[in-house]
């Protein structure tokens, strides 16, 4: 059960980040170099649909609430079986077979060719998320120069990279250019890195990683290894932040905490999952998530091999083809640092934007990591040292830091990051924050349009450490 709860919550949080956008066809004055721009989106649950347009992921809130309401009358075994049944009903449409191929006839909504081929989509884009980035690109560069790459995130990264390669070649052929610019968001960071691993970098001029998942996410690694722990303090902080300042909700939370209710809930949850992993793995996790190669690409290096053993140990003979695909995925995952270094050394202008001071899913030992509400800043920044949420760096960490790369709030030391001079940090910004008509968006496109490798000392208005307000206006972190 450990993994069921972790993965469902993690994917629910990721789903909340799947937002659309809009666009105009007027080109503005800027440093645009005439190259087509490809926006590579993050994971998208809502885009997985049946041929008739019905969404594959259907969450029956009533059934979940009913299960919770009747749980007090169930034995532990009965409750776990009920949870497994609900989880299977929700998640099984997403599952692949034991060879890693899709089972249900569902696919991702995709946009072939430039945005000029999709006027209805362009005319109705909202302002947020990846599609807000599409909206900005269309307005700045024209629909004919803007491309939006979506993909079935369940697939093997090699297959997704092959699709992106075809997408890039089509953009080059259609526009008559020999390179493209890329903005990759969330899981799109993993996809773009996979593309460079398999097909090289000669087609890329500039790329910006926004909250990129090129190094995976800790919640995935912890879940695949059965390391699920509920911590009352982390849960309180998570719930407090999700109240969005609502006075009555914050008051209720405080009362429940003071009365010890939250502690009892946490103790009950920890007791519930303590001995349930094998059943959860057999009933839900192995076949609902273990068969998704794209999911394995989000597993950090340190957790990958142990995760495979945890999920498939004793069942290897049932999944020979799938395990070969996972092994291929491992090669790519373990080559991320080398792939990114090779990209920069080959002349790709590469920038990273990492947001922090957000609460992560509170169901695993690293849930107090500092992040953007979805991904951990340590991973999106390519391994800067980041203090836990609501903490500052230790004295030892401060002493080891290069003052140039130390954040004014003493939360981040970018010194050990893979590219400390090409990585920006924005406090209080949410996941994939470049919404249309915001300063954060202007910052993102400033990085993309630079005719030389962007550097943290290049833009006086955009220093390495910034803070964002609720309108995504940026200011130097002081």
C-alpha positions in Angstrom: 0.0 0.0 0.0 3.0 2.3 0.5 3.4 2.8 -3.2 -0.3 3.1 -4.0 -0.7 6.1 -1.7 2.5 7.7 -2.7 2.1 7.4 -6.4 -1.6 8.4 -6.4 -0.8 11.5 -4.5 2.2 12.3 -6.5 0.4 11.9 -9.8 -2.6 13.9 -8.5 -0.3 16.7 -7.7 1.4 16.5 -11.1 -2.1 16.4 -12.7 -2.9 19.7 -11.1 -0.1 21.2 -13.0 -1.5 20.2 -16.4 -2.9 23.5 -17.7 -3.7 24.9 -21.2 -3.1 28.5 -23.0 -4.0 30.9 -26.0 -2.2 32.9 -28.8 -2.1 35.8 -31.3 -0.3 35.9 -34.6 1.5 39.3 -34.2 5.3 39.1 -34.0 6.8 41.6 -31.5 10.1 43.2 -31.6 12.7 41.0 -29.9 15.9 39.2 -30.3 14.3 36.3 -32.2 16.8 34.6 -34.4 14.2 33.2 -36.8 14.4 29.6 -35.6 11.3 27.5 -34.9 10.5 27.2 -31.2 9.4 23.9 -29.8 7.7 23.7 -26.4 8.1 20.2 -24.9 5.4 19.8 -22.2 5.5 17.9 -19.0 3.5 14.9 -18.0 -0.2 15.1 -19.0 -2.9 12.9 -17.6 -5.8 14.8 -19.0 -4.5 14.4 -22.6 -4.7 10.6 -22.5 -8.1 9.9 -24.2 -10.0 7.1 -25.9 -10.9 7.5 -29.7 -14.2 9.1 -28.8 -12.5 11.8 -26.7 -13.3 10.3 -23.3 -10.5 10.9 -20.8 -8.7 7.8 -19.8 -8.2 8.9 -16.2 -11.5 9.0 -14.4 -11.5 9.8 -10.7 -14.7 8.9 -8.9 -14.5 11.2 -5.9 -17.8 9.8 -4.6 -16.4 6.3 -4.5 -13.2 7.5 -2.7 -15.2 9.4 -0.1 -17.5 6.4 0.4 -14.5 4.2 1.0 -13.1 6.6 3.5 -16.5 7.0 5.3 -17.0 3.3 5.6 -13.4 2.5 6.6 -14.3 2.7 10.3 -16.4 -0.4 10.0 -13.8 -2.4 8.1 -11.0 -4.6 9.3 -7.5 -3.6 8.1 -7.6 -6.3 5.5 -11.0 -5.2 4.2 -9.9 -1.6 4.1 -6.8 -2.5 2.1 -8.8 -4.6 -0.4 -11.3 -1.8 -0.9 -8.4 0.7 -1.5 -6.8 -1.7 -4.0 -10.1 -2.0 -5.8 -10.6 1.7 -6.1 -7.0 2.3 -7.2 -7.2 -0.4 -9.8 -10.4 1.0 -11.2 -8.8 4.5 -11.5 -5.3 3.5 -12.7 -5.7 0.3 -14.8 -6.6 2.2 -18.0 -3.1 3.7 -17.9 -1.4 0.4 -17.5 0.8 -1.3 -20.1 1.1 -5.1 -20.6 4.0 -7.2 -19.5 6.0 -6.1 -22.5 5.5 -2.4 -21.9 2.9 -2.0 -24.6 -0.3 -0.1 -24.1 -3.4 -2.2 -23.3 -6.3 0.1 -23.6 -7.0 2.0 -26.9 -6.0 5.3 -25.6 -3.5 7.9 -26.9 -2.2 11.4 -26.3 -3.8 14.4 -27.9 -1.0 15.7 -30.2 -0.4 18.7 -32.4 1.4 17.8 -35.6 3.1 20.6 -37.5 3.3 24.2 -36.3 0.5 26.0 -34.4 -0.5 27.5 -37.8 -2.2 24.1 -38.4 -4.2 24.3 -35.2 -6.1 27.7 -35.3 -8.9 26.5 -33.0 -6.5 25.2 -30.4 -4.5 28.5 -30.6 -7.6 30.6 -30.3 -8.7 29.1 -27.1 -5.4 28.6 -25.1 -5.5 29.8 -21.5 -2.6 31.7 -19.9 -1.1 29.1 -17.6 1.3 26.2 -17.7 3.0 24.9 -20.8 0.2 26.2 -23.1 0.8 29.7 -21.6 4.3 29.3 -23.0 2.9 28.3 -26.4 0.7 31.4 -26.3 3.6 33.7 -25.7 5.7 32.0 -28.4 2.9 32.4 -31.0 2.5 36.0 -30.1 6.2 36.7 -30.3 7.3 34.5 -33.2 4.1 33.6 -35.1 2.1 30.5 -35.2 4.1 29.2 -38.2 7.3 29.2 -36.1 5.8 27.7 -32.9 5.5 24.0 -32.2 4.0 22.1 -29.3 5.3 18.6 -28.6 3.0 16.4 -26.5 3.6 12.7 -26.0 2.4 9.5 -24.4 4.5 9.7 -21.2 4.0 6.0 -20.5 6.3 5.0 -23.4 9.9 4.1 -23.3 12.0 7.3 -23.4 13.8 6.1 -26.5 10.5 5.9 -28.4 9.4 9.4 -27.1 12.8 10.7 -28.2 12.3 9.2 -31.6 9.0 11.0 -31.9 10.6 14.3 -30.8 13.3 13.8 -33.4 10.7 13.5 -36.2 9.0 16.6 -34.8 12.3 18.5 -34.9 13.1 17.4 -38.4 9.6 18.4 -39.5 10.0 21.9 -38.0 13.4 22.3 -39.7 12.0 21.2 -43.1 8.9 23.3 -42.9 10.6 26.5 -41.8 13.8 26.0 -43.9 16.0 26.4 -40.8 18.8 24.1 -39.7 18.2 24.3 -35.9 15.5 24.8 -33.4 15.1 26.4 -30.0 13.5 24.4 -27.2 11.7 25.2 -24.0 11.2 22.0 -22.0 9.0 21.9 -18.9 8.8 19.4 -16.1 8.9 15.9 -17.6 9.8 17.6 -20.8 13.2 18.1 -19.3 13.6 14.3 -19.2 12.3 14.0 -22.8 14.6 16.6 -24.2 17.6 15.1 -22.5 16.6 11.7 -23.9 16.4 13.2 -27.3 19.9 14.6 -27.0 21.2 11.2 -25.7 19.8 9.3 -28.7 20.0 11.8 -31.5 22.7 14.3 -30.5 22.6 18.1 -30.3 23.3 19.3 -33.8 19.7 20.4 -34.3 19.5 22.5 -31.2 20.5 26.2 -30.9 19.1 27.1 -27.5 17.1 25.3 -24.8 15.6 26.4 -21.5 14.8 23.9 -18.8 11.8 25.1 -16.7 11.3 23.0 -13.5 12.9 20.2 -15.5 12.7 16.6 -14.5 15.9 15.6 -16.2 17.1 14.0 -12.9 13.7 12.5 -12.0 11.9 13.1 -8.7 12.5 11.7 -5.2 8.9 10.7 -4.6 9.2 8.3 -7.6 12.4 6.7 -6.3 11.0 6.4 -2.8 7.7 4.9 -3.9 9.4 2.3 -6.2 11.5 1.2 -3.2 8.6 1.1 -0.7 10.0 3.8 1.5 6.7 5.5 2.5 6.5 7.4 5.8 3.9 9.9 7.0 5.3 12.7 9.1 2.8 14.9 11.1 4.9 18.1 10.9 5.4 17.7 7.1 1.7 16.9 6.6 0.7 20.0 8.6 3.0 22.2 6.5 1.6 20.7 3.3 -2.0 21.2 4.4 -1.2 24.7 5.6 0.2 25.8 2.3 -2.7 24.2 0.4 -5.2 26.4 2.3 -4.0 29.3 0.2 -4.4 31.7 3.1 -8.1 30.8 3.8 -8.6 31.8 7.4 -11.2 29.3 8.3 -9.3 26.4 6.8 -6.1 27.4 8.6 -8.1 27.7 11.8 -9.6 24.2 11.3 -6.2 22.8 10.6 -4.8 24.4 13.7 -7.6 23.0 15.9 -7.2 19.5 14.4 -3.4 19.7 15.1 -3.8 21.0 18.6 -6.4 18.3 19.4 -4.0 15.6 18.3 -6.3 14.5 15.5 -3.6 14.8 12.8 -1.2 12.8 14.9 -3.7 10.0 15.2 -4.4 10.1 11.5 -0.6 9.9 10.7 -0.1 7.1 13.2 -3.0 5.2 11.6 -1.7 5.7 8.1 1.8 4.5 9.0 0.3 1.4 10.7 -1.9 0.8 7.7 1.0 0.8 5.2 3.6 -0.9 7.3 2.9 -4.4 6.3 1.0 -3.9 3.0 3.7 -3.5 0.4 3.7 -7.0 -1.0 -0.1 -6.9 -1.4 0.1 -3.4 -2.9 2.8 -4.5 -5.3 0.9 -7.6 -6.4 -2.5 -5.9 -6.7 -1.7 -2.5 -8.1 1.9 -1.2 -8.3 3.7 -3.8 -10.5 1.2 -3.9 -13.3 -0.3 -0.4 -13.1 3.0 1.5 -12.7 5.9 -0.9 -13.0 5.0 -1.5 -16.7 5.3 2.2 -17.6 8.8 2.8 -18.9 8.3 6.6 -18.8 7.6 6.3 -15.1 11.0 4.6 -14.6 12.7 7.5 -16.4 11.7 9.6 -13.4 13.5 7.4 -11.0 16.7 9.0 -9.7 20.0 7.1 -10.3 20.5 6.0 -6.7 17.0 4.4 -6.5 16.8 2.8 -10.0 18.3 -0.6 -9.6 16.9 -1.2 -6.1 13.5 -0.1 -7.4 13.6 -2.6 -10.2 14.5 -5.4 -7.7 11.8 -4.2 -5.3 9.0 -4.2 -8.0 10.0 -7.2 -10.1 12.1 -9.4 -7.7 10.9 -13.0 -8.0 8.8 -12.1 -11.1 11.5 -11.5 -13.6 10.5 -14.4 -15.8 7.1 -12.8 -16.4 8.5 -9.6 -17.8 11.5 -10.3 -20.0 10.7 -7.8 -22.7 9.7 -5.1 -20.3 12.9 -5.5 -18.2 14.9 -5.1 -21.4 13.2 -1.8 -22.1 13.7 -0.7 -18.5 17.4 -1.7 -18.8 17.6 0.6 -21.9 15.9 3.3 -19.9 18.5 2.9 -17.2 21.3 3.6 -19.6 19.8 6.9 -20.5 19.0 7.8 -16.9 22.5 7.1 -15.8 23.9 9.2 -18.6 22.1 12.5 -17.9 25.0 14.4 -16.6 27.2 13.4 -19.5 24.4 14.2 -22.0 23.9 17.7 -20.6 27.7 18.4 -20.5 28.0 17.2 -24.1 25.2 19.5 -25.1 26.8 22.6 -23.7 30.3 21.6 -25.0 28.8 21.2 -28.5 27.6 24.8 -28.4 24.0 24.4 -27.3 23.0 27.5 -25.3 21.5 25.8 -22.2 19.8 27.4 -19.2 18.1 26.0 -16.1 15.4 27.6 -14.0 14.7 26.0 -10.6 11.9 27.2 -8.3 11.7 26.6 -4.6 9.9 27.2 -1.2 7.0 24.9 -2.1 5.7 21.9 -0.3 6.0 18.4 -1.8 3.8 15.4 -1.4 4.1 14.5 2.3 4.3 10.7 2.1 7.9 9.7 1.9 11.2 10.3 3.9 12.4 13.2 1.6 9.0 15.0 1.6 10.6 17.9 3.5 12.9 18.6 0.5 12.6 22.1 -0.8 10.8 22.3 -4.2 8.2 24.0 -6.4 5.2 22.0 -5.2 5.9 19.1 -7.6 9.7 18.6 -8.1 12.6 19.0 -5.8 14.9 22.0 -6.3 18.0 19.9 -5.8 17.1 17.8 -8.8 15.7 20.6 -11.1 19.0 22.5 -10.5 21.2 19.6 -11.3 22.3 19.1 -7.7 22.7 22.4 -6.0 22.8 22.0 -2.2 19.3 23.0 -1.0 18.2 23.2 2.7 15.1 21.4 3.7 11.8 23.4 3.5 11.7 26.1 6.2 15.3 25.6 7.1 18.6 27.2 6.1 21.9 25.7 5.2 24.0 24.3 8.1 27.2 26.1 9.2 29.3 23.4 7.6 27.4 23.8 4.3 27.7 27.6 4.5 31.5 27.3 5.0 31.8 25.1 1.9 29.8 27.5 -0.3 31.3 29.8 -2.8 29.8 33.2 -1.7 29.0 34.0 -5.3 26.6 31.0 -5.5 25.0 31.4 -2.1 21.4 32.6 -2.0 20.8 35.7 0.2 18.3 33.7 2.3 21.0 31.0 2.9 18.8 28.3 1.6 20.7 27.4 -1.6 24.4 26.8 -2.5 24.7 26.5 -6.2 28.4 25.8 -6.1 28.1 22.0 -6.7 25.4 22.3 -9.4 26.3 21.0 -12.7 26.1 24.4 -14.3 26.2 27.0 -11.5 26.7 29.9 -13.9 23.8 28.9 -16.0 21.2 28.1 -13.4 18.6 30.5 -11.9 16.6 30.1 -8.7 13.2 31.7 -8.1 11.7 31.6 -4.6 8.0 31.2 -4.2 7.4 30.5 -7.9 5.2 27.4 -8.6 6.0 24.5 -10.9 6.4 25.6 -14.6 5.7 29.2 -13.8 6.1 31.0 -17.1 2.5 32.0 -17.5 1.5 34.3 -20.4 2.0 38.1 -19.9 4.1 37.7 -16.7 7.6 38.8 -15.9 8.5 35.2 -15.3 7.6 34.5 -18.9 9.7 37.5 -20.1 12.6 36.1 -18.1 12.2 32.7 -19.8 12.2 34.1 -23.3 15.1 36.4 -22.5 17.1 33.2 -21.8 15.9 31.5 -24.9 16.6 34.5 -27.2 20.2 35.2 -26.0 22.6 35.1 -28.9 25.3 33.8 -26.5 25.3 31.3 -23.7 23.2 32.9 -20.9 25.1 33.6 -17.8 23.9 34.6 -14.3 25.9 37.9 -14.6 24.4 38.8 -18.0 21.1 40.3 -17.0 21.0 43.0 -14.3 17.2 42.5 -14.0 17.5 38.8 -13.6 20.2 37.8 -11.1 20.8 34.2 -10.1 18.5 34.4 -7.1 15.1 36.0 -7.4 11.7 36.0 -5.7 8.3 35.8 -7.3 5.0 37.3 -6.1 1.5 35.9 -6.8 1.5 37.7 -10.2 4.9 36.1 -11.1 6.6 39.5 -11.0 10.3 39.0 -10.2 12.6 40.8 -7.9 16.2 40.2 -6.7 16.2 38.0 -3.6 17.4 40.2 -0.7 
